[in-house]
Structures are given as structure tokens and as C-alpha cells.
Amino acid sequence: MLPVGGPRLQGELSFDTAFAAQAPEMLQKWLASTAGHLHLRWVLHHLGVNVVLDVGANVGQYAAQLRGGGYTGRIVSFEPLPELATRLREAAAADPEWQVKEHALGDRSGTQTIHARPGTMSSLLPSSTFGRQWRRRLGESEEIPIQVRRLDEVLDEACAGIDQPRVFVKLDTQGYDLPAFQGAGDRVGEILGLQSEISCLPIYDGMPGMVEQLQAYLAAGLTVSGLFPVSFHATSARMIEFDVVMVRQQPPAAA
């Protein structure tokens, strides 16, 4: 049991230290997930976000998390796989401010082939040798044609009806976050905040490394607000990927 908090936050964090020593990946993921959710809630409020682009939505887990955290603005979820998009539309059906788009985002528009895999690991990129060794499901895939659009092409539609859009982009595209971000083109300055997975160990072939990805975001005028572990390779004691939350260095004031 560990004491946590300061003058404005008091409490105790309780867990089995013996189990934690044997399963550091599980403990690290739980702690990071909890801290990340709370930090994201604060960032959305701080920036006055009223449009969240949920890129790589799967069946709506992220959007449900946002609603559970009190976010009431618009959510536009992008999911290119038909079966998942159907489930996503069902989840969003009772929420008038939650829209679903059945396509992916990338740096060029058109038809591409996605490697559809069980769970949440479908990607436009093939899995790496390391990835297949780490997770068996990365060796199981079906190639499916999907539609891909650029972010700068869909932004007006996503923000339609909102007088002063304040946009936050969440990217979870399994190795394709940077091309999806680059699709913003000259409109990148309209993105006030960003959440993206950045990789230390590539589980997909052709995905950028952490340094390359961060440099691209920094060059676009974003700066790091939070960094949270996502997955850990317990066998070699190496980090696989982080979630980074970024904010524009000088965001315009909310109205």
C-alpha cells in the first residue's frame, strides 16, 4: 500500500506488491491507463475542446471513455472495417453528438488494403517479426480493401455547425498515426491537441520510431503534455510503446 497525493489530493493506492513484481506489465498498464484518463479529461477541459476526432475507433471504447469522463462535445469516430463500423454505429445511435465515418485517415486519399486482425490490432501495415513473436494475433490477418481520406478533406464536415471548432485528434491506427496526422496538411494549425501512440519497438513493418514521430508533432507546433506507457515487453524489460498527449504551444483562447 502506497500513500499518494498532496495537500489537495489524499488517499492510498493498494495493490499486491508480490504480484506486481511478477507481472510488471499489468501493473504499469493499469497505473498509466488511470493516470492517462485523468490527464486527458483535464486537457480537454483546459483547451475548451468541442470536437474530438476519434481516429481508429474500433467499436467505440475511446468515445465511451470520453463520455464517462464528462465530455459532452462532438465526437467523430473513424473506423474503416465494416463489421466494426456497424457495431460502432450501434454504440453511437442514441448519442446525437457522436458521428461515425466508415473510412480510415492517411496522407493520401483512395483505396488501400488493411491487414484485418482479431481485437484492436488491424493496421494498414504488415506486422513485424518482433510483433508476431510478441502477440500471436499479429500473425493472423485478412487483407481487406478500405477507403482512406486525408484529414484536411474531412475537417469541415467533422466540424459542420460548430461556430468556433476547437479540435482534438486522437490517433490509434496501429503504426499509421504519422501518415494520418500528415493528412492535415496546411490545416494542422487547427489541431489544438493530440493523442497518439509512439513506438519504441516496432510491432509493424514501416512504422516510424518514437523520435521521428515526436519530431513531426513538435515541428507542427505541438508540445508534450503527458507521456503514458501502453505496452511493456516483460521478457526483455523494454518499453514497446507510449501514449503521448500533446497541446499546441499557443492555442487560441476559448470563446
C-alpha positions in Angstrom: 0.0 0.0 0.0 1.5 3.4 -1.0 0.4 6.8 0.1 -0.4 9.2 -2.7 -1.4 12.8 -3.2 -0.6 16.2 -1.7 -2.5 19.0 0.1 -5.4 18.8 -2.4 -5.4 15.0 -3.1 -5.1 12.5 -0.3 -5.5 8.7 -0.4 -3.9 5.4 -0.7 -3.1 3.1 -3.6 -3.4 -0.5 -2.7 -2.1 -3.5 -4.7 -0.3 -6.8 -4.1 3.4 -5.9 -4.3 4.4 -9.6 -4.7 2.1 -10.0 -7.7 3.2 -6.6 -9.1 6.8 -7.8 -9.1 5.9 -10.9 -11.1 3.6 -9.0 -13.5 5.2 -5.5 -14.0 3.5 -5.1 -17.4 0.0 -5.4 -15.9 0.7 -3.0 -13.0 2.4 -0.5 -15.3 -0.5 -0.6 -17.8 -3.1 -0.1 -15.1 -1.3 2.8 -13.4 -0.6 4.5 -16.7 -4.2 4.0 -18.0 -5.7 5.5 -14.9 -3.3 8.5 -14.9 -3.7 8.9 -18.7 -7.5 9.0 -18.5 -7.5 11.7 -15.8 -4.9 13.8 -17.6 -6.9 13.6 -20.9 -10.0 14.8 -19.1 -8.1 17.8 -17.7 -6.5 18.6 -21.1 -9.9 18.6 -23.0 -11.3 20.9 -20.4 -8.2 23.1 -20.4 -8.3 23.5 -24.1 -12.0 24.0 -24.3 -12.3 21.2 -26.8 -15.6 20.8 -28.6 -14.7 18.4 -31.4 -12.8 15.1 -30.9 -11.7 13.2 -33.9 -11.5 9.6 -32.8 -9.3 8.0 -35.5 -9.1 4.2 -35.3 -12.2 3.9 -33.2 -12.7 0.1 -33.3 -16.1 -0.4 -31.5 -16.2 2.9 -29.6 -14.1 2.3 -26.5 -12.4 5.7 -26.6 -15.7 7.6 -27.2 -17.3 5.8 -24.3 -14.4 6.7 -22.1 -14.8 10.4 -23.1 -18.5 10.4 -22.2 -17.8 8.6 -18.9 -15.3 11.4 -18.1 -17.9 14.1 -18.6 -17.0 15.3 -22.2 -20.2 16.4 -23.9 -18.9 17.9 -27.1 -18.9 16.3 -30.6 -17.1 13.1 -31.3 -16.4 11.9 -34.8 -15.2 8.3 -34.9 -13.4 6.9 -37.9 -13.4 3.1 -38.4 -12.8 1.5 -41.8 -13.7 -2.1 -41.1 -17.3 -2.8 -42.0 -18.1 -5.2 -39.1 -16.6 -2.9 -36.5 -18.2 0.2 -38.0 -21.6 -1.5 -37.7 -21.0 -2.1 -34.0 -19.7 1.4 -33.7 -22.9 2.9 -35.2 -25.0 0.8 -32.8 -23.0 2.2 -29.9 -23.4 5.8 -31.1 -27.1 5.5 -32.1 -28.5 7.2 -29.0 -25.9 10.0 -29.0 -26.7 12.8 -31.4 -23.2 14.4 -30.9 -21.4 11.1 -31.8 -20.8 10.6 -35.6 -19.4 7.6 -37.3 -17.4 7.6 -40.5 -16.6 4.3 -42.2 -13.1 5.1 -43.6 -9.5 5.5 -42.3 -7.4 8.6 -42.4 -4.0 8.8 -44.1 -1.6 11.0 -46.0 -3.4 10.3 -49.3 -7.0 9.5 -50.3 -8.1 6.4 -52.2 -8.4 2.7 -51.7 -5.8 0.8 -49.6 -5.6 -2.7 -48.2 -5.8 -3.1 -44.4 -4.5 -6.2 -42.6 -7.6 -7.0 -40.5 -6.7 -8.8 -37.3 -8.6 -10.0 -34.2 -9.2 -7.5 -31.5 -7.7 -4.0 -31.9 -4.6 -4.6 -33.9 -5.8 -4.2 -37.5 -3.3 -2.0 -39.5 -2.5 -0.7 -42.9 1.0 -2.0 -42.2 2.2 -5.6 -42.1 3.3 -7.0 -38.7 7.0 -7.1 -37.9 8.9 -10.2 -36.9 9.0 -8.8 -33.3 5.3 -8.1 -33.4 4.4 -11.6 -34.4 6.6 -13.1 -31.6 5.1 -10.7 -29.1 1.4 -11.2 -29.9 0.2 -14.3 -31.7 -2.8 -12.4 -33.2 -0.3 -10.2 -35.2 0.4 -13.3 -37.3 -3.3 -13.7 -38.1 -4.7 -11.3 -40.7 -7.1 -11.0 -43.6 -6.5 -8.4 -46.3 -9.5 -6.1 -46.9 -9.8 -3.1 -49.2 -10.9 0.1 -47.4 -11.4 3.7 -48.1 -8.8 6.2 -46.9 -9.2 10.0 -46.8 -7.0 12.9 -45.7 -7.7 14.8 -42.5 -7.8 18.2 -44.3 -10.6 16.8 -46.6 -12.9 15.7 -43.7 -12.3 18.5 -41.2 -15.0 20.9 -42.4 -17.6 18.1 -42.4 -16.5 17.0 -38.9 -16.9 20.5 -37.6 -20.0 21.4 -39.5 -22.5 23.5 -37.4 -19.9 24.5 -34.8 -19.1 28.2 -34.9 -15.7 28.0 -33.3 -14.4 24.5 -33.5 -11.7 23.6 -31.0 -10.3 20.3 -32.3 -8.5 17.5 -30.5 -7.3 14.5 -32.6 -6.9 11.0 -31.1 -4.9 8.6 -33.2 -4.8 4.9 -32.6 -4.1 3.4 -36.1 -1.6 0.7 -35.2 1.5 2.2 -36.7 -0.1 4.6 -39.1 -0.6 7.6 -36.8 2.0 9.8 -38.5 0.6 9.5 -42.1 -2.9 10.1 -40.6 -1.5 13.3 -38.9 0.3 14.4 -42.1 -3.0 14.3 -43.9 -3.9 17.5 -42.0 -1.6 19.4 -44.5 -1.8 23.2 -44.2 -4.7 22.9 -41.7 -2.5 21.3 -39.0 -2.7 24.6 -37.0 -6.4 24.0 -36.4 -5.5 21.0 -34.2 -5.2 22.2 -30.6 -4.4 18.9 -29.1 -3.3 15.4 -30.0 -3.1 11.9 -28.5 -1.0 9.4 -30.4 0.8 6.1 -29.8 4.6 6.4 -30.3 6.7 3.3 -30.7 10.0 2.2 -29.1 9.9 -1.3 -30.5 8.1 -1.5 -33.9 5.4 -4.2 -34.0 4.6 -3.3 -37.6 7.0 -3.0 -40.5 7.4 0.5 -41.8 6.1 2.4 -38.8 8.1 5.4 -37.6 10.1 5.3 -34.4 9.4 7.4 -31.3 11.9 10.2 -32.1 10.8 10.6 -35.7 7.1 10.8 -34.7 7.7 13.2 -31.9 9.8 15.5 -34.1 7.0 15.7 -36.6 4.5 16.7 -34.0 6.8 19.2 -32.4 7.6 20.7 -35.8 3.8 21.2 -36.3 3.7 23.5 -33.2 2.6 20.9 -30.6 4.4 20.2 -27.3 4.3 17.3 -24.9 1.7 17.5 -22.2 1.8 13.9 -20.9 3.5 10.6 -21.7 2.0 7.3 -20.5 3.2 3.7 -21.0 0.9 1.5 -23.1 2.8 -1.8 -23.5 5.9 -3.3 -22.0 8.0 -6.3 -23.1 8.5 -8.1 -19.8 10.9 -10.7 -21.3 13.5 -8.1 -22.2 12.4 -5.3 -19.8 11.8 -2.9 -22.7 9.0 -0.5 -23.4 7.1 -1.1 -26.6 5.0 2.0 -26.9 3.7 5.1 -25.2 0.6 7.2 -25.5 1.7 10.9 -25.9 -0.7 13.7 -25.2 0.3 17.0 -26.9 -1.1 20.5 -26.9 -0.5 23.5 -29.2 2.2 25.7 -27.8 0.0 28.8 -28.1 -3.6 27.7 -28.5 -6.2 30.4 -29.2 -8.3 31.3 -26.2 -11.7 29.6 -25.9 -14.6 31.9 -26.6 
